[in-house]
Amino acid sequence: AGKAAFEKLKKGSDWQWDREAMIKELTDVKSRGLSLAGYDIGVINQFEGDLTAAEDNLDIFSVDTKVKGGAYSLFQTKLWMGKDAESRKIYRDNQEAVEASADYIPDLIEYIDFLSVQDEELFGFLPDDPAAEIKDLNEHYTQFGKELQALSNDGREVINGIHSFLKERMIRGFYTLAENTYLLRNELGDFYQNQKQYPRAIDQYKQVLAIEPWDISAKYKLGQVYQRNGNWAKAQQLYQEVYNEDPVYGNVTSFYNQLAREHADHLTFTGTAFADSSILSTEALITYLENFSGSVSFMLTYQSSYNLFPTDPAELYAPTSSYQKLSAGFPIKINSVQVTPSGGFYLFSDLVDQQSRIDFTADPYPLTLGKAFGLYPLFKVSTAFAAGPLYISGGYEYTWMEDTLRTGRNPISYQEGTGTMQADFGFIKKPVIQNTFASVSGYAKFFSDAVSSYGIFTELNNAFAILDKPSVQLGITGSFSWEDSKGTSPDYWVPVGSLKGGGALSASIAVDNTRERAVSDDIRFYGGYYSDDTGSGAEFSLSNTFSYSNRDFNGYLQLSGSVKGQFDYWSFTVELGTDAGLPGLLSL
């Protein structure tokens, strides 16, 4: 009846006994010397049937009589464990306290004493024919043993039933306790939040809402704690619930919209047109990022490339190939470490007319879709870690040389490992140095045709402001790189003995830089010296980037060009990029 009434009572609430949380809380209090907490843990163990743990937690009450019921619970535990001598000693030493908890104890002790009669007391005298009497006694004793075993089995079932009954009654008691203390826990949550002990504050507010799911104040404050503790997805969920009940409660609409903008899904687009002395190409890249929580996201990337290569003087450029690249990844962030595994494929298309194209005898690996298509798998995992002024990143990738995804060439795959370390010296509060950062990066590639290449890059950068309105910054950069390869291939380019060193000057002018909007223009000039297997000489590049951004949108247009040597190599690039947040906002 009590159980049925309890189920009706808590219908409509989310309350469940959180044993782990309660044991953790009681253990913490017990470690501070409060005997009552140890008693509570011991009784929980006892009612659950874990008598060994109950004995450990209640043993202190063999000498400590300050906690009412302590001696009785220890006596009961010893009794259930079959430790009759120890239970009787606890009774003798604490008879008044034990009997105060249960008035049937004296009768129980008398029964225990009766069961503990020693053999010499039983056989205090012998009849004239002791052998016959002993035989008769043995027969009765054997029968009594069988009955005693059956009684013991029944007793164990009864004890298990008692444990089950006591545990259910105890849980009902905890619910009553939670009902009577949830307002106190609300205040305790406020205290922990003010002390920046967010996990404890979360635990208190959750217990309040378990009893009173419609407590809008606790729901709002729990959302604030989750937001401050970095769990923005949970905070948004709670703010949404508060908003549904009262859109003008506190600052809930503003808090929700702030998080929605900061952690909105993103759609990024980059379009590039590139030309140099050997190729014309266009490329489009689209990335969609969806944040599931503060720890896990989903990223989908699509890339399309259209390439034109020189053929003969009469037809300077002709379309020869294109490819599509599709990949999906799951960025995972744990504290300051982010790991992003991803996988996908290249889909190559031959654009040459079937009658005039070169015979392509090599079957693309691993799957050929006719003679004009090929499917090529790729895999990548990257990681990044930030610790104070240091930023470290690295990755591994299995992919394909895009230059070889063309008619008449064997598709070449390669494995690449990369690493980068960047140090920001802003923590050194000294002129010039505090505006400086340095980076070192490197790579190693291993191709499927036994060619390998590797390189290392270093850069030192210093930026400083010279005007506030409009905001003008100047930057000075020094760089050095070395790249080399083991082996070469006629189907693609790899660096051989390449050394580069130089410096760059840059200027950034922000003509409008407010909280809601920013408009800026950046110009950068680089000059340096190169040396590789094709020769040596000077190289120069010039780029200009115009950018615009507001709260939910970023966009830029970049024009850049470069030359090296006696203009034997030149390149020109036009790039357009946008990044749009897709927040779902609440309105009043």
C-alpha positions as CSV (number, residue, x, y, z in Angstrom):
1,A,0.0,0.0,0.0
2,G,2.8,2.3,0.9
3,K,4.6,1.6,-2.4
4,A,1.4,2.2,-4.4
5,A,0.8,5.5,-2.6
6,F,4.4,6.5,-3.3
7,E,4.1,5.9,-7.0
8,K,1.0,8.1,-7.2
9,L,2.7,10.8,-5.1
10,K,5.7,11.2,-7.3
11,K,3.8,10.9,-10.6
12,G,4.5,14.0,-12.6
13,S,7.9,14.6,-11.1
14,D,11.3,13.4,-12.4
15,W,12.6,12.3,-9.0
16,Q,14.7,9.1,-8.8
17,W,16.9,8.1,-6.0
18,D,20.5,8.9,-7.2
19,R,22.3,6.4,-5.0
20,E,25.8,7.3,-6.4
21,A,25.4,11.0,-5.7
22,M,24.0,10.5,-2.2
23,I,26.8,8.0,-1.3
24,K,29.4,10.5,-2.7
25,E,27.9,13.4,-0.7
26,L,27.7,11.3,2.6
27,T,31.3,10.0,2.1
28,D,32.5,13.6,1.8
29,V,30.7,14.6,5.0
30,K,31.9,11.4,6.8
31,S,35.5,12.3,5.9
32,R,35.0,15.5,7.9
33,G,34.2,13.5,11.1
34,L,30.4,13.4,11.1
35,S,29.4,10.0,12.5
36,L,25.8,10.5,11.3
37,A,26.9,10.4,7.7
38,G,28.7,7.0,8.3
39,Y,25.5,5.8,10.0
40,D,23.4,6.8,6.9
41,I,25.8,4.9,4.6
42,G,25.8,1.9,6.8
43,V,22.0,1.7,6.9
44,I,21.9,2.1,3.1
45,N,24.3,-0.8,2.8
46,Q,22.3,-2.9,5.3
47,F,19.0,-2.4,3.6
48,E,20.6,-3.3,0.3
49,G,21.9,-6.5,1.8
50,D,25.6,-5.6,1.5
51,L,26.3,-6.6,5.1
52,T,30.1,-6.5,4.9
53,A,30.0,-2.8,3.8
54,A,27.4,-2.1,6.4
55,E,29.6,-3.6,9.1
56,D,32.5,-1.5,8.1
57,N,30.5,1.8,8.2
58,L,28.6,0.9,11.4
59,D,31.5,-0.6,13.4
60,I,32.2,2.8,15.1
61,F,28.9,2.5,17.0
62,S,30.3,-0.4,19.1
63,V,31.9,2.4,21.2
64,D,30.1,5.5,19.9
65,T,26.6,5.9,21.4
66,K,25.9,9.5,20.4
67,V,24.0,8.5,17.2
68,K,20.5,7.2,18.0
69,G,20.0,3.8,16.4
70,G,23.7,3.3,15.7
71,A,24.2,0.5,18.2
72,Y,21.0,-1.2,17.2
73,S,21.9,-1.1,13.5
74,L,25.3,-2.6,14.2
75,F,23.7,-5.3,16.4
76,Q,21.2,-6.1,13.6
77,T,24.0,-6.3,11.0
78,K,26.1,-8.7,13.1
79,L,23.0,-10.8,13.7
80,W,22.1,-11.0,10.0
81,M,25.7,-12.0,9.3
82,G,25.5,-14.9,11.7
83,K,28.0,-13.4,14.2
84,D,26.0,-14.3,17.3
85,A,28.8,-13.8,19.8
86,E,29.6,-10.3,18.5
87,S,25.9,-9.4,18.3
88,R,25.3,-10.5,21.9
89,K,28.3,-8.5,23.1
90,I,27.0,-5.3,21.4
91,Y,23.7,-6.0,23.1
92,R,25.3,-6.4,26.6
93,D,27.4,-3.3,26.2
94,N,24.5,-1.2,24.8
95,Q,21.4,-3.0,26.1
96,E,19.3,0.1,26.8
97,A,20.1,1.8,23.4
98,V,19.4,-1.5,21.5
99,E,16.1,-2.2,23.3
100,A,15.0,1.4,22.8
101,S,15.0,0.8,19.0
102,A,13.0,-2.5,19.2
103,D,11.2,-3.9,22.2
104,Y,11.3,-7.5,20.9
105,I,15.1,-7.7,21.3
106,P,15.1,-9.4,24.7
107,D,13.0,-12.3,23.3
108,L,15.3,-12.5,20.3
109,I,18.4,-12.7,22.5
110,E,16.8,-15.5,24.5
111,Y,16.1,-17.4,21.4
112,I,19.6,-16.9,20.1
113,D,21.0,-18.2,23.5
114,F,18.7,-21.3,23.2
115,L,20.1,-22.0,19.7
116,S,23.6,-21.7,21.0
117,V,23.4,-24.4,23.7
118,Q,26.6,-26.4,23.7
119,D,26.9,-30.2,23.2
120,E,28.1,-30.8,26.8
121,E,25.0,-29.1,28.1
122,L,22.7,-31.2,25.9
123,F,24.4,-34.4,27.0
124,G,24.5,-33.7,30.7
125,F,23.6,-37.2,31.7
126,L,23.5,-40.7,30.1
127,P,20.9,-43.5,30.5
128,D,21.7,-47.2,31.3
129,D,22.1,-48.0,27.6
130,P,24.1,-45.0,26.3
131,A,24.8,-46.7,22.9
132,A,21.1,-47.1,22.0
133,E,20.4,-43.6,23.3
134,I,23.2,-42.1,21.2
135,K,21.9,-43.9,18.1
136,D,18.4,-42.6,18.7
137,L,19.8,-39.1,19.3
138,N,21.8,-39.3,16.1
139,E,18.7,-40.2,14.1
140,H,16.8,-37.3,15.6
141,Y,19.8,-35.0,15.1
142,T,19.9,-36.0,11.4
143,Q,16.2,-35.2,11.0
144,F,16.7,-32.0,12.9
145,G,19.6,-31.0,10.6
146,K,17.4,-31.4,7.5
147,E,14.7,-29.4,9.0
148,L,17.2,-26.8,10.1
149,Q,18.6,-26.5,6.6
150,A,15.1,-26.0,5.2
151,L,14.5,-23.4,7.9
152,S,17.8,-21.7,7.0
153,N,16.8,-21.5,3.3
154,D,13.4,-20.1,4.3
155,G,15.2,-17.7,6.6
156,R,17.4,-16.4,3.8
157,E,14.4,-15.8,1.6
158,V,12.7,-13.9,4.5
159,I,15.9,-11.9,5.1
160,N,16.1,-11.0,1.4
161,G,12.4,-10.0,1.5
162,I,13.1,-7.8,4.5
163,H,16.0,-6.1,2.7
164,S,13.8,-5.5,-0.3
165,F,11.0,-4.1,1.9
166,L,13.4,-1.9,3.9
167,K,15.1,-0.6,0.8
168,E,11.8,0.5,-0.8
169,R,10.7,2.1,2.4
170,M,14.1,3.8,2.7
171,I,13.7,5.3,-0.8
172,R,10.3,6.6,0.1
173,G,11.9,8.2,3.1
174,F,14.5,9.8,0.9
175,Y,11.7,11.2,-1.3
176,T,10.0,12.8,1.7
177,L,13.4,14.2,2.7
178,A,13.9,15.7,-0.7
179,E,10.4,17.2,-0.6
180,N,11.2,18.9,2.7
181,T,14.7,20.1,1.7
182,Y,14.4,21.2,-1.9
183,L,14.0,24.9,-1.0
184,L,17.1,24.6,1.1
185,R,18.9,22.9,-1.8
186,N,17.9,25.9,-4.0
187,E,19.7,28.3,-1.7
188,L,22.6,25.9,-1.4
189,G,22.8,25.9,-5.3
190,D,23.0,29.7,-5.2
191,F,25.8,29.5,-2.6
192,Y,27.9,27.1,-4.7
193,Q,27.3,29.2,-7.9
194,N,28.6,32.3,-6.1
195,Q,31.6,30.3,-5.0
196,K,32.2,29.1,-8.6
197,Q,31.8,25.5,-7.5
198,Y,29.7,24.8,-10.6
199,P,29.5,21.0,-10.4
200,R,28.1,21.2,-6.9
201,A,25.6,23.9,-7.9
202,I,24.4,21.8,-10.8
203,D,23.8,18.8,-8.5
204,Q,21.7,21.0,-6.1
205,Y,19.6,22.6,-8.8
206,K,19.0,19.2,-10.4
207,Q,17.7,17.8,-7.1
208,V,15.3,20.8,-6.8
209,L,14.0,20.2,-10.3
210,A,13.6,16.5,-9.7
211,I,11.0,17.4,-6.9
212,E,9.6,20.5,-8.6
213,P,10.0,20.2,-12.4
214,W,8.1,23.5,-12.9
215,D,10.4,25.6,-10.7
216,I,11.3,28.2,-13.3
217,S,13.8,30.0,-11.0
218,A,15.9,26.8,-10.5
219,K,15.7,26.0,-14.2
220,Y,16.9,29.5,-15.1
221,K,19.8,29.4,-12.6
222,L,20.8,25.9,-13.7
223,G,21.0,27.2,-17.3
224,Q,23.3,30.0,-16.0
225,V,25.6,27.5,-14.3
226,Y,25.8,25.2,-17.3
227,Q,26.7,28.3,-19.5
228,R,29.5,29.3,-17.1
229,N,30.7,25.7,-16.9
230,G,31.0,25.4,-20.7
231,N,28.0,23.2,-21.4
232,W,26.2,25.6,-23.7
233,A,24.0,23.0,-25.3
234,K,22.4,22.1,-22.0
235,A,22.1,25.8,-21.1
236,Q,20.3,26.5,-24.4
237,Q,17.9,23.6,-23.7
238,L,17.0,25.0,-20.2
239,Y,16.7,28.6,-21.5
240,Q,14.3,27.3,-24.2
241,E,12.2,25.7,-21.5
242,V,12.2,28.9,-19.4
243,Y,11.3,30.9,-22.5
244,N,8.4,28.6,-23.3
245,E,7.0,29.2,-19.8
246,D,7.8,33.0,-19.5
247,P,9.5,34.8,-22.5
248,V,10.4,37.8,-20.3
249,Y,11.7,35.9,-17.3
250,G,15.1,37.3,-16.3
251,N,17.3,37.9,-19.3
252,V,16.5,34.5,-20.8
253,T,15.9,35.6,-24.4
254,S,19.2,37.5,-24.5
255,F,21.2,34.7,-22.9
256,Y,19.7,32.1,-25.4
257,N,20.4,34.3,-28.4
258,Q,24.0,35.0,-27.3
259,L,24.7,31.2,-27.1
260,A,22.8,30.6,-30.4
261,R,25.1,33.1,-32.2
262,E,28.3,31.9,-30.5
263,H,27.6,28.2,-31.2
264,A,25.5,28.4,-34.3
265,D,25.8,26.0,-37.2
266,H,28.0,27.4,-39.9
267,L,28.0,27.3,-43.7
268,T,31.3,28.3,-45.3
269,F,31.9,28.9,-49.0
270,T,35.2,29.6,-50.8
271,G,35.5,30.2,-54.6
272,T,38.9,30.4,-56.2
273,A,40.2,31.1,-59.8
274,F,43.9,30.3,-60.2
275,A,46.2,30.7,-63.2
276,D,49.9,30.2,-63.5
277,S,52.3,29.3,-66.3
278,S,51.1,25.7,-66.6
279,I,47.4,25.6,-65.6
280,L,44.0,27.4,-65.4
281,S,41.7,26.1,-62.7
282,T,38.6,27.0,-60.7
283,E,37.6,25.5,-57.4
284,A,34.6,25.7,-55.1
285,L,34.6,24.6,-51.5
286,I,31.6,24.3,-49.2
287,T,31.7,23.3,-45.6
288,Y,28.8,22.8,-43.2
289,L,29.4,22.5,-39.5
290,E,26.8,21.5,-37.0
291,N,27.4,21.7,-33.3
292,F,25.8,18.8,-31.4
293,S,27.2,19.9,-28.0
294,G,30.2,21.6,-26.5
295,S,32.2,18.5,-27.2
296,V,31.0,17.0,-30.4
297,S,30.3,18.5,-33.9
298,F,29.6,17.2,-37.4
299,M,31.3,18.6,-40.4
300,L,30.5,18.0,-44.1
301,T,32.8,19.2,-46.9
302,Y,32.3,19.3,-50.6
303,Q,35.0,20.5,-53.1
304,S,34.7,20.8,-56.8
305,S,37.6,21.5,-59.2
306,Y,37.7,22.2,-62.9
307,N,41.2,22.1,-64.5
308,L,42.4,23.2,-67.9
309,F,45.9,22.4,-69.2
310,P,47.9,23.7,-72.2
311,T,47.8,21.4,-75.3
312,D,49.1,23.0,-78.5
313,P,49.6,26.6,-79.9
314,A,46.4,26.4,-81.8
315,E,44.4,25.5,-78.7
316,L,46.2,27.0,-75.8
317,Y,44.0,25.5,-73.1
318,A,41.6,22.6,-73.2
319,P,39.5,21.0,-70.5
320,T,41.1,17.7,-69.5
321,S,39.8,16.7,-66.0
322,S,37.8,17.7,-63.0
323,Y,37.2,16.1,-59.6
324,Q,34.7,16.2,-56.8
325,K,35.8,15.7,-53.2
326,L,33.3,14.8,-50.5
327,S,34.3,14.2,-46.8
328,A,32.6,14.0,-43.4
329,G,34.1,14.4,-40.0
330,F,33.3,14.6,-36.3
331,P,35.3,17.3,-34.4
332,I,35.6,16.2,-30.8
333,K,36.7,18.7,-28.1
334,I,37.7,17.7,-24.6
335,N,38.9,20.7,-22.5
336,S,41.6,22.4,-24.6
337,V,42.2,19.4,-26.9
338,Q,40.3,19.0,-30.2
339,V,40.5,15.8,-32.4
340,T,38.9,15.6,-35.8
341,P,38.6,12.3,-37.6
342,S,37.2,12.5,-41.2
343,G,36.8,10.4,-44.3
344,G,35.5,10.6,-47.8
345,F,36.5,10.2,-51.4
346,Y,37.6,11.9,-54.7
347,L,35.3,11.4,-57.7
348,F,37.4,11.9,-60.9
349,S,35.8,12.8,-64.2
350,D,37.5,12.7,-67.6
351,L,36.3,15.7,-69.7
352,V,38.2,14.9,-72.9
353,D,36.0,13.9,-75.9
354,Q,36.0,10.1,-76.1
355,Q,37.3,9.9,-79.7
356,S,40.2,12.3,-79.3
357,R,41.3,11.5,-75.8
358,I,44.5,9.5,-75.0
359,D,43.9,5.9,-74.3
360,F,43.8,5.5,-70.5
361,T,44.8,1.9,-70.0
362,A,45.5,2.0,-66.2
363,D,42.4,1.2,-64.2
364,P,41.8,3.8,-61.4
365,Y,42.1,2.3,-58.0
366,P,40.1,0.9,-56.2
367,L,36.9,1.3,-58.2
368,T,36.5,2.1,-61.9
369,L,33.2,3.5,-63.1
370,G,33.7,3.0,-66.9
371,K,36.8,4.6,-68.5
372,A,35.8,8.2,-67.6
373,F,35.3,8.0,-63.9
374,G,37.2,6.8,-60.8
375,L,36.5,6.7,-57.1
376,Y,39.4,7.3,-54.7
377,P,39.1,7.0,-50.8
378,L,40.7,9.4,-48.4
379,F,41.0,9.6,-44.6
380,K,42.3,12.2,-42.2
381,V,42.7,12.8,-38.5
382,S,43.9,16.0,-37.0
383,T,44.4,17.3,-33.5
384,A,45.0,20.6,-31.9
385,F,46.0,21.6,-28.4
386,A,46.3,25.0,-26.7
387,A,48.1,25.6,-23.4
388,G,48.7,29.2,-22.4
389,P,51.0,30.8,-25.0
390,L,51.5,27.6,-26.9
391,Y,49.4,26.2,-29.7
392,I,50.3,22.7,-31.0
393,S,48.6,20.9,-33.9
394,G,49.3,17.8,-36.0
395,G,47.6,15.3,-38.2
396,Y,47.8,12.3,-40.5
397,E,46.2,12.1,-43.9
398,Y,45.8,9.4,-46.6
399,T,44.9,11.1,-49.9
400,W,45.7,11.5,-53.6
401,M,47.9,13.7,-55.8
402,E,45.3,15.8,-57.6
403,D,47.7,16.4,-60.5
404,T,47.6,12.7,-61.2
405,L,43.8,12.5,-61.4
406,R,44.0,13.2,-65.1
407,T,43.7,11.3,-68.3
408,G,46.8,9.4,-69.2
409,R,48.3,9.4,-65.7
410,N,48.4,6.8,-63.0
411,P,46.5,8.0,-59.9
412,I,49.1,8.3,-57.1
413,S,48.1,8.2,-53.4
414,Y,50.2,9.4,-50.6
415,Q,50.3,9.5,-46.8
416,E,51.2,12.7,-45.0
417,G,52.1,13.6,-41.5
418,T,52.1,17.3,-40.4
419,G,52.9,19.2,-37.2
420,T,52.9,22.8,-36.1
421,M,53.9,24.7,-32.9
422,Q,53.2,28.3,-32.4
423,A,54.3,30.5,-29.4
424,D,52.7,33.8,-28.6
425,F,55.0,36.1,-26.5
426,G,52.2,38.4,-25.3
427,F,52.7,37.3,-21.7
428,I,56.1,39.0,-21.8
429,K,55.1,42.6,-21.0
430,K,58.0,44.2,-22.9
431,P,57.8,46.5,-25.9
432,V,58.1,44.8,-29.3
433,I,58.4,41.3,-27.7
434,Q,54.8,41.3,-26.4
435,N,53.5,41.8,-30.0
436,T,55.6,38.9,-31.4
437,F,54.7,35.3,-32.2
438,A,56.8,32.6,-33.7
439,S,55.8,29.3,-35.5
440,V,57.6,26.2,-36.7
441,S,55.8,23.6,-38.9
442,G,56.8,20.6,-40.9
443,Y,55.5,17.8,-43.1
444,A,56.5,14.4,-44.6
445,K,54.8,12.8,-47.6
446,F,55.2,9.2,-48.7
447,F,53.9,8.4,-52.2
448,S,52.6,5.1,-53.5
449,D,55.3,5.1,-56.2
450,A,58.1,5.2,-53.6
451,V,58.7,9.0,-53.9
452,S,58.9,10.9,-50.6
453,S,59.2,14.6,-49.8
454,Y,59.5,16.6,-46.6
455,G,59.9,20.2,-45.5
456,I,60.1,22.6,-42.5
457,F,58.9,26.2,-42.2
458,T,59.7,28.9,-39.7
459,E,58.2,32.3,-39.2
460,L,58.6,35.2,-36.9
461,N,56.0,37.9,-36.9
462,N,55.6,41.2,-35.1
463,A,52.5,43.4,-35.4
464,F,51.9,46.8,-33.7
465,A,49.2,49.5,-33.9
466,I,50.0,53.0,-35.1
467,L,46.5,54.6,-35.2
468,D,43.3,54.1,-33.2
469,K,40.7,55.8,-35.5
470,P,40.8,54.5,-38.1
471,S,42.5,51.4,-36.7
472,V,45.8,50.9,-38.5
473,Q,48.2,48.1,-37.8
474,L,51.6,47.3,-39.4
475,G,53.2,43.9,-39.5
476,I,56.7,42.7,-40.1
477,T,57.4,39.0,-40.9
478,G,60.5,37.0,-41.4
479,S,60.4,33.5,-42.8
480,F,62.6,30.6,-43.9
481,S,61.8,27.2,-45.4
482,W,63.6,24.1,-46.6
483,E,62.0,21.3,-48.7
484,D,63.5,18.3,-50.4
485,S,62.4,15.0,-52.0
486,K,63.7,11.5,-52.5
487,G,63.0,10.5,-56.0
488,T,60.8,12.3,-58.6
489,S,57.9,11.6,-61.0
490,P,57.0,12.8,-64.5
491,D,53.4,13.0,-63.5
492,Y,53.5,15.5,-60.6
493,W,55.8,18.1,-59.1
494,V,57.8,17.7,-55.8
495,P,60.3,20.1,-54.3
496,V,64.0,19.2,-54.8
497,G,66.6,21.1,-52.7
498,S,64.3,24.0,-52.2
499,L,65.5,26.8,-49.9
500,K,63.6,30.0,-49.4
501,G,64.1,33.0,-47.2
502,G,62.5,36.4,-47.1
503,G,60.4,38.9,-45.3
504,A,57.0,40.6,-45.6
505,L,55.5,44.0,-44.8
506,S,51.8,44.2,-44.2
507,A,49.3,46.9,-43.3
508,S,45.7,46.5,-42.0
509,I,43.2,49.4,-42.0
510,A,39.9,49.0,-40.3
511,V,37.7,51.8,-41.6
512,D,34.7,50.6,-39.5
513,N,35.2,48.5,-36.5
514,T,32.2,48.4,-34.1
515,R,30.6,45.6,-32.0
516,E,28.0,44.9,-34.7
517,R,30.1,45.4,-37.9
518,A,33.7,45.5,-39.1
519,V,35.1,46.6,-42.5
520,S,38.8,46.3,-43.1
521,D,41.4,46.1,-45.9
522,D,44.8,44.3,-45.7
523,I,47.7,44.6,-48.1
524,R,50.8,42.5,-48.0
525,F,54.1,42.5,-49.9
526,Y,56.6,39.7,-49.7
527,G,60.2,39.6,-51.1
528,G,62.7,36.8,-50.8
529,Y,65.3,34.6,-52.4
530,Y,64.8,31.0,-53.6
531,S,67.0,28.2,-54.7
532,D,66.0,24.8,-56.0
533,D,66.8,22.3,-58.8
534,T,65.4,24.7,-61.5
535,G,67.6,27.6,-60.5
536,S,67.8,30.4,-58.1
537,G,66.8,34.1,-57.8
538,A,64.4,36.6,-56.3
539,E,60.7,36.1,-55.8
540,F,58.0,38.5,-55.0
541,S,54.3,38.4,-54.2
542,L,51.6,41.0,-53.6
543,S,48.1,40.5,-52.1
544,N,45.2,42.6,-51.1
545,T,42.3,41.4,-49.0
546,F,39.0,43.3,-48.4
547,S,36.8,41.9,-45.6
548,Y,33.4,42.6,-44.1
549,S,31.8,41.0,-41.1
550,N,28.8,41.4,-38.8
551,R,27.5,39.3,-36.0
552,D,26.4,36.3,-38.2
553,F,28.4,36.8,-41.4
554,N,32.0,37.1,-42.5
555,G,33.1,37.7,-46.1
556,Y,36.3,38.6,-48.0
557,L,37.7,39.1,-51.4
558,Q,41.4,38.5,-52.0
559,L,43.5,39.3,-55.1
560,S,47.1,38.0,-55.1
561,G,49.9,37.5,-57.6
562,S,53.5,36.3,-57.6
563,V,56.6,36.0,-59.8
564,K,60.0,34.5,-59.4
565,G,63.3,34.4,-61.3
566,Q,63.2,36.1,-64.8
567,F,59.4,35.9,-64.8
568,D,59.8,32.2,-65.7
569,Y,57.1,31.5,-63.2
570,W,54.0,33.6,-62.5
571,S,50.7,33.1,-60.8
572,F,47.5,35.0,-60.2
573,T,44.7,34.2,-57.8
574,V,41.2,35.6,-57.2
575,E,39.5,34.2,-54.1
576,L,36.1,34.9,-52.6
577,G,35.1,33.6,-49.2
578,T,32.1,33.7,-46.9
579,D,31.2,32.3,-43.5
580,A,27.6,32.5,-42.3
581,G,26.3,31.5,-38.9
582,L,22.9,29.9,-38.9
583,P,21.5,30.7,-35.4
584,G,17.9,30.0,-34.5
585,L,17.0,33.0,-32.4
586,L,14.2,33.7,-30.0
587,S,12.2,36.8,-30.2
588,L,10.1,38.7,-27.6
